[in-house]
Every structure is written in C-alpha cells, then in structure tokens.
Amino acid sequence: MKIPFGLMRPLLFRLDPETAHRLTLRALAVDLPLQTPDSDPSLRITVAGLRFENPVGIAAGFDKNAEAMNPLLRLGFGFVEAGTVTPRPQPGNAKPHLFRLVEDEALVNRLGFNNDGLDLAMDRFRERAWHRGPKGVVGINLGANKTSRDRIADYAIGVERAAPFVDYITINISSPNTPGLRALQSKAALDELLARVIIARGHRKTPIFLKLAPDLGDAEISDIAVSVVTAGIDGLIVSNTTTARPAGLRSAQAREEGGLSGRPLMQPSTDMLKALRQATVGAVPLIGVGGIASADDAYAKIRAGASLVQLYTALVYQGPGLVEEIKAGLARHLAADGFERLEQAVGAG
Ligand SMILES: Cc1cc2nc3c(=O)[nH]c(=O)nc-3n(C[C@H](O)[C@H](O)[C@H](O)COP(=O)(O)O)c2cc1C
C-alpha cells in the first residue's frame, strides 16, 4: 500500500532529519517491482554520449552508498548520482550535522562525506550491472578522504576503479564540509587534478563531470572554464550547497555552520550556471542543481543553459510525487514554447 506523502510528512518531520532519511532509504531499498513511469518523448536528451529518458536526476548525497539506485529510477528519475564516495570509509563530522530550515524550505548540512567507502559502493554498481535493473543512467560522485595526504590521488583511485562499472563519474571538489577541499577549484590544483583523472579513466572514456560551488568569483569562473575546456571534461554540475546565507532566511537553524540547499539556493546557483555558460561559450554541457522545487524552476535552469537538472532538498519537503510533477510540467513548457525536443530549450532564455 502506498501512503500519501501528505500523511507521511508530519511523522517524518517529528524525527530528526537523519533518522527520517535513513527510514526513507530503507523503504526505498525494498525495491518493489513497480512499473517505471514512462517519460514524455520530448524529454529525451543525449549528453556526453549518454542517453537520458528524461533530464531530472537525484543529486548526490541522497544515496551516498549506492543502495537505492534502482528504486530511485523507478520513482521516475532519469538518472541517479550516488555518493559522495571516498576511497576509504569514514564517519563524517560529529552529530548533529543536518538541519531543517522549514520556514525556508531549505537544509543546512555539514555531514563531511560520511560513507561506507569505494569497495562497498563498487560491489553495488557491479551488482546492478549484472542484474538488469530499470532503464536509467547511474553515476558515481567521488570525493577525497578527510585525512588523506594526497587528495588528488584519492580522486584518481576512485576514477580508475569506478570507470568500468558506472555510466559517468563526478569529481566533487565543492563540498564545504571537508576543510580545504574547495581549494582544488583553484587553477594550478585543478589543472593537475583534471589531468590525473583523465589519465585514470583509461581507454573507456567514461564521461567525467566536475561539480562546482556556487560561491566562486569572476576570476575563478574564467580560470575554471579554461581548465575544463582544455582538459576535455565532459560536463559541469552547477552547483553544490552554499556557505553564504542569502538575506531573508527566516529559520533559526540558518545560523548553523555548513552548506545551505533548497529554495534560497535557486537564484544564486542559476546565476552561477549562466556565468559558466558564458565563460565556456556553450562548449561544455551543464547540469543545473540548486533549489529546484517545481517544473518552473527546472525549466528556468534549462533555459539558463542546463541540459540536465538534479534536485535533493525539495524531495524532503514535497515527497516523491514531485518527480513526475516536474516531468509533466517540463513537457508542457516545451510544448507551450513550440519546442519538440528538450535540447532546443537549452540556453534559450
Ligand atoms: C543532506 C545533503 C547531503 C549532500 N551530500 C552531498 C554529497 O555527498 N556530495 C555532493 O556532491 N553533494 C551533496 N549534496 C549537495 C546536493 O547534491 C546538491 O548539490 C545541493 O543540495 C543543491 O540542490 P538542492 O537545492 O536541490 O538540494 C548534499 C545535499 C544535502 C542536502
């Protein structure tokens, strides 16, 4: 029996956010053999050589250990990004490290890459590859261990091991919760990192995406654009959570340290998307993330230059029905604007 999210939400919101998330994942992992909802043909798109049935993905952090990829695809997502996974398991930062900003429909997290490590995640990807699951693209988001002496080597190890078993790989250097990690976005470090991971992926050429912070200045944006185009990176994910606290936040939890996600991130992350589209002159596909809570938001990212979108926080507030709602709304937007295919709307705004 399916319980409507409207009835579940008060119960889930009485639990601390992490317990609520664990329960949700456990319920999903049961993986009932539901029929995957069909996507409107206008929503199909090919990005970095991968064919997506629809452009709506679940962002990294929801399924950190690649436990619920098939159930998430069955909810209607076109793609799932598991992770962040680090080479070795690690516990993450001390609890509490996840906060609901209910009045702002936002979250603040300082989880710090809590995950079971690459070995377990790869077992799960291999298992999915052997047993035919629902259609959909599955990627892994990679990070570095907090105590690692050579963080670039951590990414190279992840890429080398994951490349044969995943559809794409995201290099995440934009989490605010591992001290010093975001320094890898600066020019010299980034050039070295990108060169190493391109070598590590080997002859298969598994697409590599780079996930960026929304808190970059103009000079950093143009440096990153040059590095990414030169290295031949296949896509940019814009963006991770923000360390900024936009004016107008109402919740007391906004003062907690960590990365802010959800509604207040929509505008700054979309501005960053536009800036990166300009800086890369459309040469690199973009994946728009941050604050998407409706079909209108998703369409705004697409018109700003995103070929694909991802979301996380709105799912906590609106439940899984949001995925189909966004897909239906996107198809309507395309038809209303006279576009037969999603691709025609990318960057049209
Ligand atoms: C609880 C939580 C955990 C997250 N963990 C990760 C992570 O491990 N790796 C990552 O790249 N992004 C992580 N993110 C960031 C999301 O993938 C996404 O970029 C961000 O939340 C903005 O999207 P949203 O506003 O739709 O949530 C996390 C976000 C949240 C809320």
The ligand as a Tripos MOL2 file, in Angstrom:
@<TRIPOS>MOLECULE
LIG
   31    33     1     0     0
SMALL
NO_CHARGES

@<TRIPOS>ATOM
      1 C1         21.9040   16.3110    3.1740 C.3       1 LIG1
      2 C2         22.6920   16.6300    1.9450 C.ar      1 LIG1
      3 C3         23.8290   15.8890    1.6330 C.ar      1 LIG1
      4 C4         24.5560   16.1680    0.4950 C.ar      1 LIG1
      5 N1         25.6560   15.4130    0.2000 N.ar      1 LIG1
      6 C5         26.3190   15.6420   -0.9550 C.ar      1 LIG1
      7 C6         27.4160   14.8210   -1.3140 C.ar      1 LIG1
      8 O1         27.7720   13.8650   -0.6310 O.2       1 LIG1
      9 N2         28.0890   15.1200   -2.4650 N.ar      1 LIG1
     10 C7         27.7080   16.1510   -3.2800 C.ar      1 LIG1
     11 O2         28.3260   16.3610   -4.3150 O.2       1 LIG1
     12 N3         26.6500   16.9310   -2.9640 N.ar      1 LIG1
     13 C8         25.9650   16.6940   -1.8320 C.ar      1 LIG1
     14 N4         24.8920   17.4840   -1.5200 N.ar      1 LIG1
     15 C9         24.5430   18.6140   -2.4150 C.3       1 LIG1
     16 C10        23.4340   18.2590   -3.4030 C.3       1 LIG1
     17 O3         23.8670   17.2440   -4.2830 O.3       1 LIG1
     18 C11        23.0230   19.4990   -4.2150 C.3       1 LIG1
     19 O4         24.1180   19.9400   -4.9750 O.3       1 LIG1
     20 C12        22.5280   20.6400   -3.3430 C.3       1 LIG1
     21 O5         21.7900   20.1480   -2.2390 O.3       1 LIG1
     22 C13        21.6500   21.6190   -4.1000 C.3       1 LIG1
     23 O6         20.4850   21.0070   -4.5890 O.3       1 LIG1
     24 P1         19.0460   21.0850   -3.8320 P.3       1 LIG1
     25 O7         18.8220   22.5420   -3.5050 O.co2     1 LIG1
     26 O8         18.0530   20.5490   -4.8150 O.co2     1 LIG1
     27 O9         19.1440   20.2580   -2.6250 O.co2     1 LIG1
     28 C14        24.1510   17.2220   -0.3680 C.ar      1 LIG1
     29 C15        22.9900   17.9530   -0.0580 C.ar      1 LIG1
     30 C16        22.2730   17.6690    1.0780 C.ar      1 LIG1
     31 C17        21.0330   18.4810    1.3640 C.3       1 LIG1
@<TRIPOS>BOND
     1     1     2 1
     2     2     3 ar
     3     2    30 ar
     4     3     4 ar
     5     4     5 ar
     6     4    28 ar
     7     5     6 ar
     8     6     7 ar
     9     6    13 1
    10     7     8 2
    11     7     9 ar
    12     9    10 ar
    13    10    11 2
    14    10    12 ar
    15    12    13 ar
    16    13    14 ar
    17    14    15 1
    18    14    28 ar
    19    15    16 1
    20    16    17 1
    21    16    18 1
    22    18    19 1
    23    18    20 1
    24    20    21 1
    25    20    22 1
    26    22    23 1
    27    23    24 1
    28    24    25 2
    29    24    26 1
    30    24    27 1
    31    28    29 ar
    32    29    30 ar
    33    30    31 1
@<TRIPOS>SUBSTRUCTURE
     1 LIG1         1 GROUP 0 **** ****
